[in-house]
Amino acid sequence: MDPNLEDQPIAVARANISKLHNAVQLLRRVYFLTSRGTREAAVVPVDLGELIQQVGGVDSATAILKTHLAPK
C-alpha cells in the first residue's frame, strides 16, 4: 500500500488494513477503495463519519457540501 495515493485497490487495502487504519486515524487521510480503477467506497476519519450521520446521512451531507462549493 502506498499511503501517498488516495486511490487504493480493494485487494491491497484488505491486505494492509492496519496501515490503512493508521493512516486514516493518525494522519487524518481519506482513501478511496477502488475496483478495476473505479472508486467504490471511501474510508474516512471517524469524526467525519459521525458528522455525516448527524446531518441525516450521506445524501444530506452531500447536499450541504455542494452548496459550499464554488460553481464550475
Phi and psi in degrees as a GROMACS rama.xvg file:
@    title "Ramachandran Plot"
@    xaxis  label "Phi"
@    yaxis  label "Psi"
@TYPE xy
-98.7526  107.301  ASP-2
-65.7731  -11.0081  PRO-3
-85.1305  -11.3543  ASN-4
-95.0059  128.742  LEU-5
-66.2757  -40.0529  GLU-6
-89.9269  126.917  ASP-7
-127.199  123.147  GLN-8
-58.1037  142.219  PRO-9
-55.952  -42.6889  ILE-10
-62.9869  -39.4383  ALA-11
-69.3132  -42.2967  VAL-12
-62.0736  -41.9539  ALA-13
-61.0806  -42.6258  ARG-14
-71.0859  -19.0102  ALA-15
-125.809  37.6755  ASN-16
-58.8351  -34.9081  ILE-17
-65.2709  -42.4875  SER-18
-65.9423  -41.1932  LYS-19
-62.3957  -47.2711  LEU-20
-57.405  -47.4874  HIS-21
-61.6916  -42.4181  ASN-22
-64.9783  -38.6419  ALA-23
-70.5166  -46.1022  VAL-24
-72.6776  -49.1306  GLN-25
-85.9072  -40.0125  LEU-26
-94.7206  -7.44339  LEU-27
58.8939  42.751  ARG-28
-90.5868  155.239  ARG-29
-111.918  130.517  VAL-30
-122.225  144.423  TYR-31
-107.419  127.758  PHE-32
-88.172  129.295  LEU-33
-117.134  152.7  THR-34
-131.777  117.796  SER-35
55.0471  36.6334  ARG-36
83.7994  -1.04579  GLY-37
-104.232  130.906  THR-38
-66.9901  126.547  ARG-39
-111.469  -32.227  GLU-40
-159.135  167.699  ALA-41
-127.365  147.085  ALA-42
-112.235  120.485  VAL-43
-126.619  159.016  VAL-44
-58.5199  149.149  PRO-45
-58.6747  -37.4875  VAL-46
-65.2525  -32.3489  ASP-47
-69.4842  -43.1004  LEU-48
-59.7342  -40.9219  GLY-49
-66.9996  -37.9952  GLU-50
-64.0004  -40.0569  LEU-51
-59.8612  -42.6641  ILE-52
-64.2396  -40.8207  GLN-53
-63.2989  -32.5341  GLN-54
-88.8616  4.11158  VAL-55
108.438  10.7412  GLY-56
110.411  -177.233  GLY-57
-62.5139  -44.1148  VAL-58
-62.9893  -42.6108  ASP-59
-65.4207  -43.1844  SER-60
-63.3187  -40.1887  ALA-61
-61.8878  -45.1325  THR-62
-62.3384  -43.0589  ALA-63
-62.6647  -47.8127  ILE-64
-65.2754  -37.3073  LEU-65
-62.7783  -29.4888  LYS-66
-70.4133  -17.5479  THR-67
-99.7238  -1.72684  HIS-68
-87.9351  143.378  LEU-69
-68.6118  141.832  ALA-70
-62.4023  145.253  PRO-71
